Amino acid sequence: MIKGSAASASAIANIMIQKYAMGVPLYRQESSWLNEGLSLSRQTMSNWLIKSASDWLLPLYEEMRTKMLKEDILHADETTVQVLKEPGRASRTNSYMWLYRTGKEASVQIVLFEYQETRSSVHPKKFLSGFKGYLHTDGYSGYGKLDSAIRRCGCWAHARRKFHEGTISIPAVERKNSLSQTGLEYCDKLFALEREYEKLTPEERHAKRLQKSKPVTDAFFAWAASARALPQSTLGKALHYALEQRIFLETFYMDGRIEISNNRAERSIKPFVIGRKNWLFCCSSKGAKSSSVIYSIIETAKENNLKLFEYLNHILETMPNIKPEQYHTLLPWSEKLPETCRLKKSTDKS
């Protein structure tokens, strides 16, 4: 795998899964190896991960990105990550891990992470260059500077969350008749209708939304425009968010494949957030970039029902022995993957 080292495909695959799927930091893996009688330092493991990600996993990542940009519905989100050694930046300065993923109706499921030093709008604009279609996002203004070929879809879960925060900020006895509760009930009605549409075709869902959901949102925005609250109150912030985001929150009426929220992206970024609680930071930008690539491979493998160790071990063993034009046979959705990499569907009906 790595010239001049003792690294094997299986050892690297195991280290990757322990850190990025199980949330076990390298210092704890170092102790575990030592308990087995092997002195394998965290620095050595870190070097193995960075080298393997750049030499072998990055080409797969790029092919996955090319495939993703051909879809016409995507989701995006971002979260902070601390990188200790970045040139010209303090160690406590926030950097960002961006996430992009395909939608529910995509031909294949792809989840990609991208590390960047800032939360600037130039990063999604560059990553999504060439993409044309719908993009689910939260209300972050940085997504507002994307190309005109990208139509943003707002997140009703974020709108609902802000009204929920308003209800819990007031005494329980006052909640039932509060304006925050009214806003929350409008949002809950929309989500209840979406559950009714869950098994419909996109065309049927589109028609039902126009028939049953649109009157709810029309009434909601009329109410929100007339409601009065202090701008800095939780209710005031919830109303401002809803009215400011209206053009994006109403996008889901344009296509039955669009989702009512960006929860799909939030679920996909959660494994990174959980892992971050354990390993806390990346030592260098190289480490952060390699982490973004490895997380992408692992989360996409999970979305395509693959066994993580078997899949990672297979691609790390195979890639050094095939030509680059054959790398596509190792993508997580490839039919050429051995059956040993695939999860068997459970037949247990108990």
C-alpha positions in Angstrom: 0.0 0.0 0.0 2.7 2.5 1.0 6.2 2.0 -0.1 8.7 1.7 2.7 6.1 1.0 5.3 4.5 -2.1 7.0 1.0 -0.8 6.1 -1.3 -3.4 4.7 -4.7 -2.8 3.1 -6.5 -4.5 6.0 -4.6 -2.5 8.7 -5.4 0.8 7.0 -9.1 -0.2 6.5 -9.3 -1.1 10.1 -7.8 2.2 11.3 -10.2 4.1 9.0 -13.3 2.4 10.3 -12.2 2.7 13.9 -11.7 6.5 13.6 -14.3 7.6 11.0 -17.1 5.1 11.5 -16.7 4.2 15.2 -15.3 7.5 16.5 -12.2 6.0 18.1 -9.3 8.6 18.1 -5.9 7.6 17.0 -4.4 7.9 20.5 -6.9 5.3 21.7 -6.1 3.1 18.8 -2.4 3.4 19.7 -3.2 2.1 23.2 -5.2 -0.7 21.7 -2.4 -1.8 19.4 0.0 -1.6 22.3 -2.2 -4.0 24.3 -1.8 -6.4 21.5 2.0 -6.2 21.7 2.5 -3.9 18.7 4.0 -0.4 18.9 2.1 1.6 16.3 2.2 5.3 17.0 -0.7 7.7 16.3 1.7 9.7 14.0 2.4 6.7 11.9 -1.3 5.9 11.6 -2.0 9.5 10.7 0.6 9.4 8.0 -0.9 6.2 6.6 -4.4 7.7 6.5 -3.2 10.9 4.7 -1.1 8.9 2.2 -3.9 6.4 1.5 -6.5 9.0 1.1 -4.5 11.1 -1.4 -3.1 8.2 -3.4 -6.0 5.8 -3.6 -9.3 7.2 -2.3 -9.1 10.7 -3.9 -9.6 9.3 -7.4 -12.7 7.6 -6.3 -13.9 10.8 -4.6 -13.4 12.8 -7.8 -15.4 10.2 -9.8 -18.2 10.3 -7.2 -18.3 14.1 -7.5 -18.5 14.0 -11.2 -21.4 11.6 -10.9 -23.1 13.7 -8.3 -23.1 16.9 -10.3 -25.1 15.1 -13.1 -28.0 14.8 -10.7 -30.7 17.5 -10.6 -31.5 17.5 -6.9 -28.9 17.8 -4.2 -28.6 18.7 -0.5 -25.9 20.8 1.2 -24.9 21.6 4.8 -21.8 22.7 6.7 -20.3 22.5 10.2 -17.3 23.7 12.0 -14.0 21.8 12.5 -10.9 22.9 14.4 -7.6 22.5 12.6 -4.5 23.2 14.8 -1.9 24.0 12.2 -3.1 26.2 9.4 -0.6 28.7 7.9 -1.5 32.2 9.0 -4.4 31.2 11.3 -4.8 30.8 15.0 -5.3 27.2 16.2 -8.8 28.1 17.7 -10.1 29.7 14.5 -13.0 27.8 13.1 -12.6 26.0 9.8 -15.5 24.2 8.0 -16.5 20.8 6.7 -19.0 21.1 4.0 -21.4 18.3 3.0 -23.1 17.7 -0.3 -25.3 14.7 -1.1 -27.8 13.4 -3.6 -31.6 13.4 -3.0 -34.0 10.7 -2.3 -34.9 10.0 -5.9 -31.3 10.0 -7.2 -30.0 7.3 -9.5 -27.3 6.5 -7.0 -26.7 7.7 -3.4 -23.6 9.8 -2.9 -22.4 11.7 0.2 -19.3 14.0 -0.1 -17.5 16.1 2.4 -15.2 18.9 1.6 -12.9 20.7 4.0 -12.4 24.4 3.6 -10.8 27.1 5.9 -13.8 29.4 5.8 -17.6 29.5 5.4 -17.3 31.7 2.4 -19.9 31.4 -0.4 -17.1 30.8 -2.9 -16.7 27.3 -1.7 -20.2 25.9 -2.6 -20.1 27.9 -5.8 -16.8 26.3 -6.8 -17.7 22.8 -5.7 -21.1 22.9 -7.5 -19.7 24.3 -10.7 -21.6 22.7 -13.6 -24.5 21.6 -11.4 -28.0 22.5 -12.6 -31.1 21.9 -10.6 -32.5 22.1 -7.1 -30.3 22.5 -4.0 -31.7 21.9 -0.5 -30.1 24.2 2.1 -30.8 25.9 5.4 -31.1 29.7 5.6 -27.4 30.5 5.5 -27.0 33.5 3.2 -23.8 32.1 1.6 -25.9 29.8 -0.6 -27.5 32.9 -2.1 -24.6 33.6 -4.4 -24.7 30.3 -6.4 -25.1 30.2 -10.1 -28.5 31.1 -11.6 -28.9 27.5 -12.8 -29.2 26.4 -9.2 -32.6 26.8 -7.5 -32.5 26.8 -3.7 -35.1 24.8 -1.7 -35.7 26.0 1.8 -36.0 23.9 4.9 -39.3 23.8 6.8 -37.7 21.9 9.6 -35.5 24.9 10.4 -38.6 27.2 10.3 -40.5 24.8 12.6 -37.5 24.6 15.0 -37.6 28.4 15.5 -41.2 28.4 16.4 -40.6 25.4 18.7 -37.9 27.5 20.5 -40.5 30.2 20.9 -42.9 27.9 22.6 -40.4 26.6 25.1 -39.3 30.1 26.0 -42.7 30.9 27.6 -44.5 29.5 30.6 -46.3 26.2 29.9 -49.7 27.6 30.8 -49.3 30.3 28.1 -48.1 28.1 25.3 -51.5 26.8 24.0 -52.8 30.2 22.9 -49.4 31.7 22.0 -48.4 32.9 18.6 -45.4 30.6 18.6 -47.7 27.7 19.1 -49.8 28.9 16.1 -46.7 29.0 13.9 -45.6 25.5 15.1 -49.1 24.1 14.3 -48.9 25.4 10.7 -45.5 23.7 10.3 -46.7 20.4 11.9 -49.7 20.4 9.5 -47.3 20.5 6.5 -45.2 17.7 7.9 -48.3 15.6 8.6 -49.4 16.1 5.0 -46.0 15.0 3.7 -46.3 11.7 5.7 -49.6 11.2 3.8 -47.8 11.6 0.5 -44.8 9.4 1.4 -45.8 6.5 -0.8 -47.1 8.5 -3.8 -45.2 9.0 -7.0 -43.5 12.4 -7.5 -46.2 13.4 -10.0 -49.0 12.4 -7.5 -47.1 14.2 -4.6 -46.8 17.3 -6.7 -50.5 17.4 -7.4 -51.4 16.7 -3.7 -49.1 19.5 -2.5 -50.8 22.0 -4.8 -54.2 20.8 -3.7 -53.8 20.4 0.1 -50.4 21.9 1.2 -50.4 25.2 -0.7 -53.5 26.5 1.1 -51.7 25.8 4.4 -48.6 27.7 3.5 -50.6 30.6 2.0 -52.5 30.9 5.3 -49.2 30.6 7.2 -47.5 33.4 5.4 -50.5 35.6 5.6 -50.6 35.0 9.4 -46.8 35.5 9.7 -47.0 38.9 7.9 -49.7 40.1 10.2 -48.3 38.8 13.5 -46.5 41.2 15.8 -43.5 40.5 17.9 -40.3 42.2 19.2 -37.6 41.7 16.5 -35.1 40.2 19.0 -37.6 37.9 20.7 -37.6 34.2 19.7 -41.0 34.7 18.1 -39.7 37.7 16.2 -36.7 35.8 14.9 -39.0 32.9 13.8 -41.3 35.2 11.9 -38.4 37.0 10.3 -36.8 33.8 9.2 -40.0 32.4 7.7 -40.8 35.6 5.8 -37.3 36.1 4.6 -37.0 32.5 3.4 -40.5 32.4 1.8 -39.3 32.2 -1.8 -37.1 29.2 -0.9 -39.7 27.5 1.4 -42.2 27.5 -1.4 -39.9 25.8 -3.9 -41.1 22.4 -3.0 -44.3 23.0 -4.9 -42.3 23.0 -8.2 -41.4 19.3 -8.2 -42.7 16.2 -6.4 -39.2 14.9 -5.9 -38.2 17.9 -3.8 -38.3 17.3 0.0 -39.9 19.6 2.5 -36.8 19.9 4.6 -33.0 19.5 4.5 -33.0 16.8 7.1 -31.4 14.4 4.7 -28.2 16.5 4.7 -28.3 17.0 8.5 -28.5 13.2 9.0 -25.6 12.7 6.7 -23.4 15.2 8.4 -24.2 13.8 11.9 -21.5 11.0 11.8 -18.9 13.7 11.3 -20.3 15.8 14.2 -20.3 12.7 16.5 -16.8 11.8 15.4 -15.6 15.3 16.1 -16.8 15.0 19.7 -14.3 12.2 20.2 -11.2 13.2 18.2 -11.9 17.0 18.8 -9.6 18.4 16.1 -7.4 17.8 13.0 -3.7 18.5 13.4 -3.2 19.9 9.9 -5.0 20.9 6.8 -3.7 17.7 5.1 -5.3 15.7 7.9 -8.6 17.6 7.5 -8.6 17.1 3.7 -7.9 13.3 4.0 -10.7 13.1 6.6 -13.1 14.6 4.2 -12.2 12.1 1.6 -12.4 9.1 3.9 -15.7 10.2 5.4 -17.1 10.5 1.9 -16.1 7.0 1.0 -17.4 5.5 4.2 -20.7 7.4 4.2 -21.4 6.7 0.6 -20.6 3.0 1.2 -23.2 3.0 4.0 -25.7 4.6 1.7 -25.2 1.8 -0.8 -25.5 -1.0 1.8 -21.9 -2.1 1.8 -19.9 -3.8 4.5 -17.4 -1.1 5.5 -14.3 -3.2 6.3 -14.8 -5.6 3.3 -15.3 -2.7 0.9 -12.4 -0.5 2.1 -10.1 -3.5 2.2 -11.2 -4.5 -1.3 -10.5 -1.1 -2.9 -7.2 -0.6 -1.1 -6.0 -4.1 -2.2 -7.3 -3.7 -5.8 -6.4 -0.1 -6.8 -2.6 -0.5 -6.7 -3.0 -3.4 -9.2 -5.4 -1.9 -11.8 -5.3 1.0 -14.3 -6.9 4.3 -13.5 -9.5 3.8 -16.2 -10.7 0.8 -14.2 -11.3 2.7 -11.0 -15.0 3.1 -11.8 -15.5 -0.6 -11.1 -14.7 0.1 -7.4 -17.3 2.8 -6.9 -19.8 2.0 -4.1 -22.7 1.4 -6.5 -20.6 -0.7 -9.0 -22.1 -4.0 -10.0 -18.6 -5.4 -10.3 -18.0 -5.3 -6.5 -17.7 -8.8 -5.0 -20.7 -10.1 -3.1 -18.6 -10.2 0.1 -18.7 -6.4 0.1 -22.5 -6.3 0.2 -24.8 -6.4 3.2 -27.3 -9.2 3.1 -30.9 -8.2 3.7 -32.1 -9.7 7.0 -34.8 -12.4 6.6 -35.5 -12.4 10.4 -39.2 -11.6 10.8 -39.4 -12.0 14.5 
